[in-house]
Amino acid sequence: MREFVVEADGGSRGNPGPAGYGAVVLDPKTGETLAETAEYIGIATNNVAEYKGLVAGLKAAKALDPEASVRVRMDSKLVVEQMSGRWKIKHPDMKPLAAEAGRIFPRDRVTYEWIPREKNKHADRLANEAMDAGKKGRQWEPSRSTAELDTRDAEAARVVGDAAAGAAKARAALGRPSAGSARPGEAAETVGAGASAPAGGRSALAEAGSASAPGVGRPALPETDIGSAAAGATEESTAVGWGPADLGTPATFVLLRHGETPLTPEKRFSGSGGTDPSLSPVGRHQAEAVASALAARGTIQDIVSSPLKRCRETAEAVAARLNLDVRIEDGLREADFGAWEGLTFAEVQERYPDDLTAWLASPKVAPSGGGESFATVARRVAATRDKLIARYAGRTVLLVTHVTPVKTFVRLALGAPPESLFRMELSAASISAVAYYRDGTASLRLLNDTSHLR
């Protein structure tokens, strides 16, 4: 029997006052978020909002698997004790909600556990997002939610800190030199299939070809058993050197930008807030070409895709050739470009000149009309990266995604500044690759390979 964890919360700004709830369904083994739900419910009390969050969370779990067992965790002592049968339900507004919650799953398949508020942050943030949306006269939208990312920030910081410390210890134990202090004549570890970097530290990026010249050198696609590339530090870690210690097979992300859409050759902003276009005939041909190349290489073990149509269509073409399933990951979606969706750069410059100047000057500035800043996208991509590294440790995974996420994966792997996003060429249906080791170091293996399209 499958098991889920449901965390739920509700709040009211006034009690009673403007109220909302949030609930999340989690995999108890991996901690992966399987479903999120939130809603602004108008004027209500805290307790009513908490009960509505419980009902919504149980319904979300049932939609995933009606035969599952559920462990409910809430910071509401009242709801936990009442639903466990230890306290009586007296309030007339809560009786029907409790009864509804009790009918969703058989009682013997649901258990209730009280947790302190600081351990219920994900659901709490969802509830607050719902109330914030209600204040603006609209409902909560999952595509705009950052609750999961915000919740994971503290944990991610702790994990990164541990990883950096582990990397330093490994290098110290092996007597590895730090960056820029290689002993004379010492050879770097292998960079790509059959290519080695000379002492002096030629980077994996140099072997892969120029970022502004797609496909230069026809670099081989990465395999999980090739030698370690000269390891670049992640943005969060300062531990650098000639390469990681022997920490086993890394998680390797083969980053595939989707094929062309009708908007691609016109160079129009096309993010997650626009029309969600399909692949063009050219894009479908590109998807088949990359599918043939990856099938010939034979190293892809799993496929994960952005939920947007152009990525799903590209991923499905590859999956059909490799006989693999496609898993959807919302964190791989493109940035939301707000009011700029569908416009060319020149059109944005004409209509929103001040906003465009500010956006180009700072990663914290969002596009006009409520889009996502590059800083927001970076937090989302970093959280998604960490989740996927944990899920696919030691495996080679194809991530079918978009320009901004691919460039962000690369930027974070290199520890490059945000402005580097504007200095990378990334063609439609191009392949890049980054390997992640257990000590937290990352190695860029490939950037913008389009040799399969020629």
C-alpha positions as a Markdown table, in Angstrom:
| # | Residue | x | y | z |
|---|---|---|---|---|
| 1 | Met | 0.0 | 0.0 | 0.0 |
| 2 | Arg | 1.3 | 3.4 | -1.0 |
| 3 | Glu | 1.8 | 5.9 | 1.9 |
| 4 | Phe | 1.5 | 9.7 | 1.8 |
| 5 | Val | 2.2 | 12.5 | 4.2 |
| 6 | Val | -0.2 | 15.4 | 4.2 |
| 7 | Glu | 0.8 | 18.6 | 5.9 |
| 8 | Ala | -2.0 | 21.2 | 6.1 |
| 9 | Asp | -2.5 | 24.6 | 7.7 |
| 10 | Gly | -4.9 | 27.5 | 7.6 |
| 11 | Gly | -5.0 | 31.1 | 8.8 |
| 12 | Ser | -7.2 | 34.1 | 9.3 |
| 13 | Arg | -6.1 | 37.7 | 9.4 |
| 14 | Gly | -8.5 | 38.9 | 12.1 |
| 15 | Asn | -10.0 | 35.6 | 13.4 |
| 16 | Pro | -12.5 | 35.8 | 11.9 |
| 17 | Gly | -11.1 | 37.7 | 8.9 |
| 18 | Pro | -9.7 | 37.2 | 5.4 |
| 19 | Ala | -8.7 | 33.5 | 5.5 |
| 20 | Gly | -6.9 | 30.9 | 3.4 |
| 21 | Tyr | -5.5 | 27.4 | 3.7 |
| 22 | Gly | -2.6 | 25.5 | 2.2 |
| 23 | Ala | -1.8 | 21.8 | 2.0 |
| 24 | Val | 1.0 | 19.7 | 0.6 |
| 25 | Val | 1.2 | 16.0 | -0.2 |
| 26 | Leu | 4.7 | 14.5 | 0.4 |
| 27 | Asp | 6.5 | 11.2 | -0.3 |
| 28 | Pro | 7.5 | 10.0 | 3.2 |
| 29 | Lys | 10.6 | 8.3 | 1.9 |
| 30 | Thr | 12.1 | 11.0 | -0.2 |
| 31 | Gly | 10.4 | 14.1 | 1.1 |
| 32 | Glu | 9.4 | 15.0 | -2.5 |
| 33 | Thr | 6.4 | 17.3 | -3.0 |
| 34 | Leu | 3.8 | 15.3 | -4.9 |
| 35 | Ala | 1.0 | 17.9 | -4.8 |
| 36 | Glu | 0.3 | 21.4 | -3.5 |
| 37 | Thr | -3.1 | 23.1 | -3.0 |
| 38 | Ala | -4.2 | 26.4 | -1.5 |
| 39 | Glu | -7.2 | 28.7 | -1.6 |
| 40 | Tyr | -8.5 | 32.0 | -0.3 |
| 41 | Ile | -11.8 | 31.3 | 1.4 |
| 42 | Gly | -13.1 | 34.8 | 2.3 |
| 43 | Ile | -14.0 | 35.7 | 5.9 |
| 44 | Ala | -13.5 | 32.7 | 8.3 |
| 45 | Thr | -11.8 | 31.7 | 11.6 |
| 46 | Asn | -8.4 | 30.1 | 11.9 |
| 47 | Asn | -9.9 | 26.8 | 12.8 |
| 48 | Val | -12.3 | 26.7 | 9.9 |
| 49 | Ala | -9.4 | 27.5 | 7.6 |
| 50 | Glu | -7.3 | 24.7 | 9.2 |
| 51 | Tyr | -10.1 | 22.2 | 8.7 |
| 52 | Lys | -10.5 | 23.3 | 5.0 |
| 53 | Gly | -6.8 | 22.8 | 4.5 |
| 54 | Leu | -7.1 | 19.3 | 6.0 |
| 55 | Val | -10.0 | 18.4 | 3.6 |
| 56 | Ala | -8.1 | 19.8 | 0.6 |
| 57 | Gly | -4.9 | 17.9 | 1.5 |
| 58 | Leu | -6.8 | 14.6 | 1.9 |
| 59 | Lys | -8.5 | 15.1 | -1.4 |
| 60 | Ala | -5.2 | 15.8 | -3.1 |
| 61 | Ala | -3.8 | 12.6 | -1.7 |
| 62 | Lys | -6.8 | 10.6 | -2.8 |
| 63 | Ala | -6.5 | 12.0 | -6.3 |
| 64 | Leu | -3.0 | 10.6 | -6.4 |
| 65 | Asp | -4.0 | 7.2 | -5.0 |
| 66 | Pro | -7.4 | 6.4 | -3.5 |
| 67 | Glu | -6.0 | 3.2 | -2.0 |
| 68 | Ala | -3.1 | 4.9 | -0.1 |
| 69 | Ser | -2.6 | 5.3 | 3.6 |
| 70 | Val | -2.1 | 8.8 | 4.9 |
| 71 | Arg | -0.2 | 10.4 | 7.8 |
| 72 | Val | -1.5 | 13.9 | 8.5 |
| 73 | Arg | 0.8 | 16.3 | 10.2 |
| 74 | Met | -0.6 | 19.7 | 11.4 |
| 75 | Asp | 0.4 | 22.3 | 14.0 |
| 76 | Ser | -3.3 | 22.7 | 15.0 |
| 77 | Lys | -3.6 | 20.8 | 18.3 |
| 78 | Leu | -7.4 | 21.2 | 18.0 |
| 79 | Val | -7.8 | 19.6 | 14.6 |
| 80 | Val | -5.3 | 16.8 | 15.4 |
| 81 | Glu | -7.0 | 15.9 | 18.7 |
| 82 | Gln | -10.6 | 16.2 | 17.3 |
| 83 | Met | -9.9 | 14.1 | 14.2 |
| 84 | Ser | -8.1 | 11.5 | 16.4 |
| 85 | Gly | -11.3 | 11.2 | 18.4 |
| 86 | Arg | -9.8 | 12.4 | 21.7 |
| 87 | Trp | -11.6 | 15.8 | 21.8 |
| 88 | Lys | -15.2 | 16.5 | 21.0 |
| 89 | Ile | -16.2 | 18.7 | 18.1 |
| 90 | Lys | -18.6 | 21.3 | 19.4 |
| 91 | His | -18.4 | 24.3 | 17.0 |
| 92 | Pro | -21.2 | 24.1 | 14.4 |
| 93 | Asp | -18.9 | 25.4 | 11.6 |
| 94 | Met | -16.4 | 22.7 | 12.1 |
| 95 | Lys | -18.6 | 19.6 | 12.5 |
| 96 | Pro | -19.5 | 19.3 | 8.8 |
| 97 | Leu | -15.9 | 19.9 | 7.8 |
| 98 | Ala | -14.6 | 17.2 | 10.2 |
| 99 | Ala | -17.3 | 14.8 | 8.9 |
| 100 | Glu | -16.2 | 15.6 | 5.3 |
| 101 | Ala | -12.6 | 15.0 | 6.1 |
| 102 | Gly | -13.5 | 11.7 | 7.8 |
| 103 | Arg | -15.2 | 10.4 | 4.6 |
| 104 | Ile | -12.4 | 10.9 | 2.2 |
| 105 | Phe | -10.4 | 7.9 | 3.3 |
| 106 | Pro | -11.4 | 5.0 | 5.6 |
| 107 | Arg | -10.5 | 6.0 | 9.2 |
| 108 | Asp | -8.1 | 3.1 | 9.6 |
| 109 | Arg | -6.0 | 4.4 | 6.8 |
| 110 | Val | -5.4 | 7.9 | 8.2 |
| 111 | Thr | -3.4 | 8.8 | 11.3 |
| 112 | Tyr | -2.9 | 12.3 | 12.8 |
| 113 | Glu | 0.3 | 13.8 | 14.3 |
| 114 | Trp | 0.8 | 17.2 | 15.9 |
| 115 | Ile | 4.0 | 19.0 | 14.8 |
| 116 | Pro | 5.4 | 22.4 | 15.9 |
| 117 | Arg | 4.7 | 25.3 | 13.6 |
| 118 | Glu | 8.3 | 25.6 | 12.5 |
| 119 | Lys | 8.0 | 22.1 | 11.0 |
| 120 | Asn | 4.8 | 23.0 | 9.1 |
| 121 | Lys | 6.3 | 25.9 | 7.1 |
| 122 | His | 5.4 | 24.6 | 3.6 |
| 123 | Ala | 1.7 | 24.5 | 4.3 |
| 124 | Asp | 1.9 | 27.7 | 6.3 |
| 125 | Arg | 3.5 | 29.5 | 3.4 |
| 126 | Leu | 0.9 | 28.2 | 1.0 |
| 127 | Ala | -1.9 | 29.5 | 3.3 |
| 128 | Asn | -0.3 | 32.9 | 3.4 |
| 129 | Glu | 0.1 | 32.9 | -0.4 |
| 130 | Ala | -3.6 | 32.2 | -0.7 |
| 131 | Met | -4.4 | 35.1 | 1.7 |
| 132 | Asp | -2.1 | 37.4 | -0.2 |
| 133 | Ala | -3.8 | 36.5 | -3.4 |
| 134 | Gly | -7.2 | 37.1 | -1.9 |
| 135 | Lys | -6.1 | 40.6 | -0.8 |
| 136 | Lys | -5.4 | 41.3 | -4.4 |
| 137 | Gly | -8.8 | 40.1 | -5.5 |
| 138 | Arg | -7.7 | 36.8 | -7.1 |
| 139 | Gln | -7.1 | 33.2 | -6.2 |
| 140 | Trp | -3.9 | 31.4 | -5.5 |
| 141 | Glu | -2.1 | 30.1 | -8.7 |
| 142 | Pro | 0.3 | 27.1 | -8.4 |
| 143 | Ser | 2.4 | 28.5 | -11.2 |
| 144 | Arg | 3.3 | 31.6 | -9.1 |
| 145 | Ser | 3.9 | 29.7 | -5.8 |
| 146 | Thr | 7.3 | 29.9 | -4.2 |
| 147 | Ala | 6.3 | 28.1 | -1.0 |
| 148 | Glu | 8.3 | 25.0 | -1.6 |
| 149 | Leu | 11.4 | 26.9 | -2.6 |
| 150 | Asp | 11.2 | 29.2 | 0.4 |
| 151 | Thr | 10.7 | 26.2 | 2.7 |
| 152 | Arg | 13.7 | 24.4 | 1.3 |
| 153 | Asp | 16.1 | 27.4 | 1.5 |
| 154 | Ala | 17.2 | 26.8 | 5.1 |
| 155 | Glu | 17.6 | 23.1 | 4.6 |
| 156 | Ala | 19.5 | 23.6 | 1.3 |
| 157 | Ala | 21.9 | 26.0 | 3.0 |
| 158 | Arg | 22.6 | 23.4 | 5.7 |
| 159 | Val | 23.2 | 20.7 | 3.1 |
| 160 | Val | 25.5 | 22.9 | 1.0 |
| 161 | Gly | 27.4 | 23.9 | 4.1 |
| 162 | Asp | 27.9 | 20.2 | 5.0 |
| 163 | Ala | 28.9 | 19.4 | 1.4 |
| 164 | Ala | 31.5 | 22.1 | 1.3 |
| 165 | Ala | 33.0 | 21.0 | 4.6 |
| 166 | Gly | 33.1 | 17.4 | 3.2 |
| 167 | Ala | 34.9 | 18.5 | 0.1 |
| 168 | Ala | 37.5 | 20.4 | 2.0 |
| 169 | Lys | 38.2 | 17.4 | 4.3 |
| 170 | Ala | 38.4 | 15.0 | 1.3 |
| 171 | Arg | 41.0 | 17.2 | -0.5 |
| 172 | Ala | 43.0 | 17.8 | 2.7 |
| 173 | Ala | 43.1 | 14.0 | 3.3 |
| 174 | Leu | 44.4 | 13.4 | -0.2 |
| 175 | Gly | 46.8 | 16.4 | -0.1 |
| 176 | Arg | 45.1 | 18.0 | -3.1 |
| 177 | Pro | 46.3 | 21.4 | -4.1 |
| 178 | Ser | 43.8 | 24.3 | -4.1 |
| 179 | Ala | 42.9 | 26.2 | -7.2 |
| 180 | Gly | 45.9 | 27.9 | -8.8 |
| 181 | Ser | 48.5 | 25.9 | -6.8 |
| 182 | Ala | 49.1 | 22.8 | -9.0 |
| 183 | Arg | 52.5 | 21.2 | -8.6 |
| 184 | Pro | 54.7 | 21.6 | -11.6 |
| 185 | Gly | 54.0 | 18.9 | -14.2 |
| 186 | Glu | 50.9 | 17.6 | -12.5 |
| 187 | Ala | 48.3 | 16.5 | -15.0 |
| 188 | Ala | 44.7 | 17.3 | -14.6 |
| 189 | Glu | 42.1 | 14.6 | -14.5 |
| 190 | Thr | 40.3 | 13.6 | -17.7 |
| 191 | Val | 38.1 | 16.2 | -19.3 |
| 192 | Gly | 35.5 | 14.5 | -21.5 |
| 193 | Ala | 35.9 | 11.2 | -23.4 |
| 194 | Gly | 39.5 | 10.7 | -24.3 |
| 195 | Ala | 40.6 | 14.3 | -23.9 |
| 196 | Ser | 42.9 | 15.4 | -21.1 |
| 197 | Ala | 43.6 | 18.9 | -19.7 |
| 198 | Pro | 47.2 | 20.0 | -19.5 |
| 199 | Ala | 48.7 | 21.1 | -16.3 |
| 200 | Gly | 47.6 | 24.7 | -16.1 |
| 201 | Gly | 44.0 | 23.8 | -15.8 |
| 202 | Arg | 42.2 | 24.0 | -19.2 |
| 203 | Ser | 38.6 | 23.8 | -18.3 |
| 204 | Ala | 35.9 | 21.4 | -19.3 |
| 205 | Leu | 34.2 | 24.3 | -21.0 |
| 206 | Ala | 37.2 | 24.8 | -23.3 |
| 207 | Glu | 37.2 | 21.2 | -24.3 |
| 208 | Ala | 33.4 | 21.3 | -25.0 |
| 209 | Gly | 33.8 | 24.2 | -27.5 |
| 210 | Ser | 33.1 | 27.9 | -27.5 |
| 211 | Ala | 29.9 | 29.1 | -25.9 |
| 212 | Ser | 29.3 | 31.3 | -28.9 |
| 213 | Ala | 30.1 | 28.7 | -31.5 |
| 214 | Pro | 27.6 | 25.8 | -31.3 |
| 215 | Gly | 29.0 | 22.4 | -31.9 |
| 216 | Val | 32.7 | 23.3 | -32.2 |
| 217 | Gly | 34.8 | 20.2 | -31.9 |
| 218 | Arg | 31.9 | 17.9 | -31.9 |
| 219 | Pro | 32.4 | 16.9 | -28.3 |
| 220 | Ala | 31.1 | 13.4 | -27.2 |
| 221 | Leu | 28.0 | 13.2 | -25.1 |
| 222 | Pro | 28.8 | 12.6 | -21.4 |
| 223 | Glu | 28.7 | 9.1 | -20.0 |
| 224 | Thr | 28.6 | 8.2 | -16.3 |
| 225 | Asp | 31.9 | 6.2 | -16.5 |
| 226 | Ile | 34.1 | 8.8 | -18.0 |
| 227 | Gly | 36.8 | 10.5 | -15.9 |
| 228 | Ser | 36.1 | 13.5 | -13.7 |
| 229 | Ala | 36.3 | 16.9 | -15.3 |
| 230 | Ala | 38.2 | 19.6 | -13.6 |
| 231 | Ala | 35.7 | 20.4 | -11.0 |
| 232 | Gly | 34.3 | 23.9 | -10.7 |
| 233 | Ala | 32.9 | 25.1 | -7.4 |
| 234 | Thr | 29.2 | 25.5 | -7.0 |
| 235 | Glu | 27.9 | 29.0 | -6.3 |
| 236 | Glu | 27.5 | 28.1 | -2.6 |
| 237 | Ser | 30.9 | 26.4 | -2.1 |
| 238 | Thr | 34.3 | 27.8 | -2.2 |
| 239 | Ala | 36.1 | 24.5 | -2.2 |
| 240 | Val | 37.8 | 24.2 | -5.6 |
| 241 | Gly | 40.8 | 22.2 | -7.0 |
| 242 | Trp | 41.8 | 19.8 | -9.7 |
| 243 | Gly | 38.8 | 17.6 | -9.2 |
| 244 | Pro | 36.8 | 15.9 | -6.5 |
| 245 | Ala | 38.1 | 12.9 | -4.6 |
| 246 | Asp | 36.9 | 9.5 | -5.7 |
| 247 | Leu | 33.4 | 9.8 | -4.5 |
| 248 | Gly | 31.8 | 7.3 | -6.9 |
| 249 | Thr | 29.7 | 7.9 | -10.0 |
| 250 | Pro | 28.2 | 11.4 | -10.0 |
| 251 | Ala | 24.6 | 12.3 | -10.8 |
| 252 | Thr | 24.9 | 13.6 | -14.4 |
| 253 | Phe | 22.3 | 16.0 | -15.8 |
| 254 | Val | 22.2 | 16.1 | -19.6 |
| 255 | Leu | 20.4 | 19.4 | -20.1 |
| 256 | Leu | 18.4 | 19.5 | -23.3 |
| 257 | Arg | 16.8 | 22.7 | -24.5 |
| 258 | His | 13.5 | 22.0 | -26.3 |
| 259 | Gly | 13.2 | 22.2 | -30.1 |
| 260 | Glu | 12.1 | 25.3 | -31.9 |
| 261 | Thr | 8.6 | 26.7 | -31.7 |
| 262 | Pro | 7.1 | 29.3 | -34.0 |
| 263 | Leu | 8.3 | 32.0 | -31.6 |
| 264 | Thr | 12.0 | 30.8 | -31.5 |
| 265 | Pro | 13.3 | 32.1 | -34.9 |
| 266 | Glu | 11.5 | 35.4 | -34.3 |
| 267 | Lys | 13.4 | 35.7 | -31.0 |
| 268 | Arg | 10.3 | 36.5 | -28.9 |
| 269 | Phe | 10.1 | 36.2 | -25.2 |
| 270 | Ser | 8.4 | 32.8 | -24.5 |
| 271 | Gly | 8.2 | 31.8 | -20.9 |
| 272 | Ser | 5.8 | 30.0 | -18.6 |
| 273 | Gly | 3.3 | 32.9 | -18.6 |
| 274 | Gly | 2.6 | 33.0 | -22.3 |
| 275 | Thr | 0.7 | 30.9 | -24.8 |
| 276 | Asp | 2.6 | 27.6 | -24.2 |
| 277 | Pro | 3.4 | 27.0 | -27.9 |
| 278 | Ser | 3.9 | 23.6 | -29.4 |
| 279 | Leu | 7.0 | 22.6 | -31.5 |
| 280 | Ser | 7.1 | 23.8 | -35.0 |
| 281 | Pro | 7.9 | 21.4 | -37.9 |
| 282 | Val | 11.5 | 22.4 | -37.5 |
| 283 | Gly | 11.3 | 21.7 | -33.8 |
| 284 | Arg | 9.8 | 18.3 | -34.3 |
| 285 | His | 12.7 | 17.4 | -36.7 |
| 286 | Gln | 15.2 | 18.6 | -34.1 |
| 287 | Ala | 13.6 | 16.5 | -31.4 |
| 288 | Glu | 13.9 | 13.4 | -33.6 |
| 289 | Ala | 17.5 | 14.2 | -34.4 |
| 290 | Val | 18.4 | 14.5 | -30.7 |
| 291 | Ala | 16.5 | 11.4 | -29.9 |
| 292 | Ser | 18.6 | 9.5 | -32.5 |
| 293 | Ala | 21.8 | 10.9 | -31.1 |
| 294 | Leu | 20.9 | 10.0 | -27.5 |
| 295 | Ala | 19.7 | 6.5 | -28.5 |
| 296 | Ala | 23.0 | 5.9 | -30.3 |
| 297 | Arg | 25.0 | 7.0 | -27.2 |
| 298 | Gly | 22.9 | 4.8 | -24.9 |
| 299 | Thr | 23.7 | 6.5 | -21.6 |
| 300 | Ile | 20.4 | 8.1 | -20.6 |
| 301 | Gln | 18.7 | 6.3 | -17.7 |
| 302 | Asp | 15.8 | 8.6 | -16.9 |
| 303 | Ile | 14.0 | 11.5 | -18.5 |
| 304 | Val | 12.6 | 14.5 | -16.6 |
| 305 | Ser | 10.8 | 17.4 | -18.4 |
| 306 | Ser | 9.4 | 20.8 | -17.8 |
| 307 | Pro | 5.6 | 20.8 | -17.8 |
| 308 | Leu | 5.4 | 23.2 | -20.8 |
| 309 | Lys | 4.2 | 21.7 | -24.1 |
| 310 | Arg | 7.4 | 22.3 | -26.1 |
| 311 | Cys | 9.5 | 20.5 | -23.6 |
| 312 | Arg | 7.0 | 17.6 | -23.1 |
| 313 | Glu | 6.9 | 17.1 | -26.9 |
| 314 | Thr | 10.7 | 17.1 | -27.1 |
| 315 | Ala | 11.0 | 14.7 | -24.2 |
| 316 | Glu | 8.3 | 12.3 | -25.6 |
| 317 | Ala | 10.2 | 12.1 | -28.9 |
| 318 | Val | 13.4 | 11.0 | -27.0 |
| 319 | Ala | 11.4 | 8.7 | -24.6 |
| 320 | Ala | 9.8 | 6.9 | -27.5 |
| 321 | Arg | 13.2 | 6.1 | -29.0 |
| 322 | Leu | 14.8 | 5.1 | -25.6 |
| 323 | Asn | 11.7 | 3.3 | -24.3 |
| 324 | Leu | 11.7 | 5.3 | -21.1 |
| 325 | Asp | 8.9 | 7.2 | -19.2 |
| 326 | Val | 8.9 | 11.0 | -18.9 |
| 327 | Arg | 8.6 | 12.4 | -15.4 |
| 328 | Ile | 7.3 | 16.0 | -15.1 |
| 329 | Glu | 9.1 | 18.5 | -12.8 |
| 330 | Asp | 7.5 | 21.9 | -12.4 |
| 331 | Gly | 10.8 | 23.4 | -11.2 |
| 332 | Leu | 12.2 | 23.0 | -14.7 |
| 333 | Arg | 9.7 | 25.5 | -16.3 |
| 334 | Glu | 10.9 | 28.6 | -18.0 |
| 335 | Ala | 10.9 | 32.0 | -16.3 |
| 336 | Asp | 7.6 | 33.9 | -16.5 |
| 337 | Phe | 8.3 | 37.0 | -18.5 |
| 338 | Gly | 5.1 | 38.8 | -17.5 |
| 339 | Ala | 3.8 | 41.4 | -19.9 |
| 340 | Trp | 6.8 | 40.8 | -22.2 |
| 341 | Glu | 5.5 | 37.3 | -23.2 |
| 342 | Gly | 5.3 | 37.1 | -27.0 |
| 343 | Leu | 7.2 | 40.4 | -27.6 |
| 344 | Thr | 10.6 | 40.8 | -29.3 |
| 345 | Phe | 13.4 | 42.5 | -27.4 |
| 346 | Ala | 12.9 | 45.6 | -29.6 |
| 347 | Glu | 9.2 | 45.7 | -28.8 |
| 348 | Val | 9.9 | 45.5 | -25.1 |
| 349 | Gln | 12.5 | 48.2 | -25.4 |
| 350 | Glu | 9.9 | 50.4 | -27.1 |
| 351 | Arg | 7.0 | 49.8 | -24.7 |
| 352 | Tyr | 8.8 | 49.2 | -21.4 |
| 353 | Pro | 12.2 | 51.0 | -21.7 |
| 354 | Asp | 12.7 | 51.8 | -18.0 |
| 355 | Asp | 11.7 | 48.3 | -16.9 |
| 356 | Leu | 13.9 | 46.6 | -19.4 |
| 357 | Thr | 16.9 | 48.7 | -18.3 |
| 358 | Ala | 16.3 | 47.8 | -14.7 |
| 359 | Trp | 15.9 | 44.1 | -15.6 |
| 360 | Leu | 19.2 | 44.1 | -17.5 |
| 361 | Ala | 20.9 | 45.8 | -14.6 |
| 362 | Ser | 19.8 | 43.5 | -11.7 |
| 363 | Pro | 18.9 | 39.8 | -11.3 |
| 364 | Lys | 16.4 | 40.8 | -8.6 |
| 365 | Val | 14.2 | 42.9 | -11.0 |
| 366 | Ala | 11.2 | 41.1 | -12.6 |
| 367 | Pro | 9.8 | 41.8 | -16.0 |
| 368 | Ser | 6.8 | 44.2 | -16.3 |
| 369 | Gly | 3.5 | 42.8 | -15.2 |
| 370 | Gly | 4.4 | 40.4 | -12.5 |
| 371 | Gly | 7.0 | 38.1 | -14.2 |
| 372 | Glu | 9.8 | 36.3 | -12.4 |
| 373 | Ser | 13.2 | 37.8 | -11.7 |
| 374 | Phe | 16.4 | 35.8 | -12.5 |
| 375 | Ala | 17.0 | 35.6 | -8.7 |
| 376 | Thr | 13.6 | 33.9 | -8.2 |
| 377 | Val | 14.3 | 31.5 | -11.1 |
| 378 | Ala | 17.8 | 30.7 | -9.6 |
| 379 | Arg | 16.2 | 29.8 | -6.2 |
| 380 | Arg | 13.7 | 27.6 | -8.0 |
| 381 | Val | 16.4 | 25.9 | -10.2 |
| 382 | Ala | 18.7 | 25.4 | -7.2 |
| 383 | Ala | 16.0 | 23.7 | -5.2 |
| 384 | Thr | 15.0 | 21.5 | -8.1 |
| 385 | Arg | 18.7 | 20.6 | -8.7 |
| 386 | Asp | 19.1 | 19.5 | -5.1 |
| 387 | Lys | 16.0 | 17.4 | -5.2 |
| 388 | Leu | 16.9 | 15.7 | -8.5 |
| 389 | Ile | 20.5 | 15.1 | -7.3 |
| 390 | Ala | 19.1 | 13.2 | -4.3 |
| 391 | Arg | 16.6 | 11.3 | -6.4 |
| 392 | Tyr | 19.0 | 10.3 | -9.2 |
| 393 | Ala | 22.3 | 9.8 | -7.3 |
| 394 | Gly | 24.8 | 8.0 | -9.6 |
| 395 | Arg | 22.5 | 8.1 | -12.6 |
| 396 | Thr | 22.6 | 9.9 | -16.0 |
| 397 | Val | 19.3 | 11.9 | -16.4 |
| 398 | Leu | 18.0 | 13.9 | -19.4 |
| 399 | Leu | 16.5 | 17.1 | -18.2 |
| 400 | Val | 14.4 | 18.7 | -21.0 |
| 401 | Thr | 14.0 | 22.3 | -20.1 |
| 402 | His | 14.4 | 25.9 | -21.4 |
| 403 | Val | 17.1 | 28.6 | -22.0 |
| 404 | Thr | 17.0 | 30.2 | -18.5 |
| 405 | Pro | 17.0 | 27.0 | -16.4 |
| 406 | Val | 19.8 | 25.5 | -18.5 |
| 407 | Lys | 21.9 | 28.6 | -18.2 |
| 408 | Thr | 21.2 | 28.8 | -14.5 |
| 409 | Phe | 22.3 | 25.2 | -14.0 |
| 410 | Val | 25.6 | 26.1 | -15.7 |
| 411 | Arg | 26.0 | 29.4 | -13.9 |
| 412 | Leu | 25.5 | 27.7 | -10.5 |
| 413 | Ala | 27.9 | 24.9 | -11.4 |
| 414 | Leu | 30.6 | 27.4 | -12.3 |
| 415 | Gly | 29.9 | 29.8 | -9.5 |
| 416 | Ala | 29.5 | 32.5 | -12.1 |
| 417 | Pro | 27.8 | 35.9 | -11.5 |
| 418 | Pro | 24.2 | 36.5 | -12.6 |
| 419 | Glu | 25.3 | 38.6 | -15.6 |
| 420 | Ser | 26.9 | 35.5 | -17.1 |
| 421 | Leu | 23.4 | 34.5 | -18.2 |
| 422 | Phe | 23.6 | 37.2 | -20.9 |
| 423 | Arg | 27.0 | 35.8 | -22.1 |
| 424 | Met | 26.0 | 32.2 | -23.0 |
| 425 | Glu | 24.8 | 31.0 | -26.4 |
| 426 | Leu | 22.2 | 28.3 | -26.1 |
| 427 | Ser | 20.6 | 27.0 | -29.3 |
| 428 | Ala | 17.3 | 25.2 | -29.7 |
| 429 | Ala | 17.7 | 21.4 | -29.2 |
| 430 | Ser | 21.2 | 21.9 | -27.9 |
| 431 | Ile | 22.8 | 19.7 | -25.2 |
| 432 | Ser | 24.8 | 20.7 | -22.2 |
| 433 | Ala | 25.8 | 18.6 | -19.2 |
| 434 | Val | 26.8 | 19.0 | -15.6 |
| 435 | Ala | 28.0 | 16.2 | -13.2 |
| 436 | Tyr | 27.4 | 16.5 | -9.4 |
| 437 | Tyr | 29.5 | 14.6 | -6.9 |
| 438 | Arg | 28.6 | 13.6 | -3.4 |
| 439 | Asp | 30.9 | 16.2 | -1.8 |
| 440 | Gly | 28.9 | 19.0 | -3.3 |
| 441 | Thr | 31.2 | 19.9 | -6.2 |
| 442 | Ala | 29.9 | 20.3 | -9.7 |
| 443 | Ser | 31.7 | 19.7 | -13.1 |
| 444 | Leu | 30.5 | 21.3 | -16.4 |
| 445 | Arg | 31.0 | 18.6 | -19.0 |
| 446 | Leu | 29.4 | 20.1 | -22.1 |
| 447 | Leu | 27.8 | 23.4 | -23.3 |
| 448 | Asn | 25.5 | 24.0 | -26.3 |
| 449 | Asp | 26.4 | 21.0 | -28.3 |
| 450 | Thr | 24.4 | 21.0 | -31.6 |
| 451 | Ser | 26.5 | 18.5 | -33.6 |
| 452 | His | 23.5 | 16.1 | -33.8 |
| 453 | Leu | 21.6 | 18.7 | -35.8 |
| 454 | Arg | 24.1 | 18.8 | -38.6 |
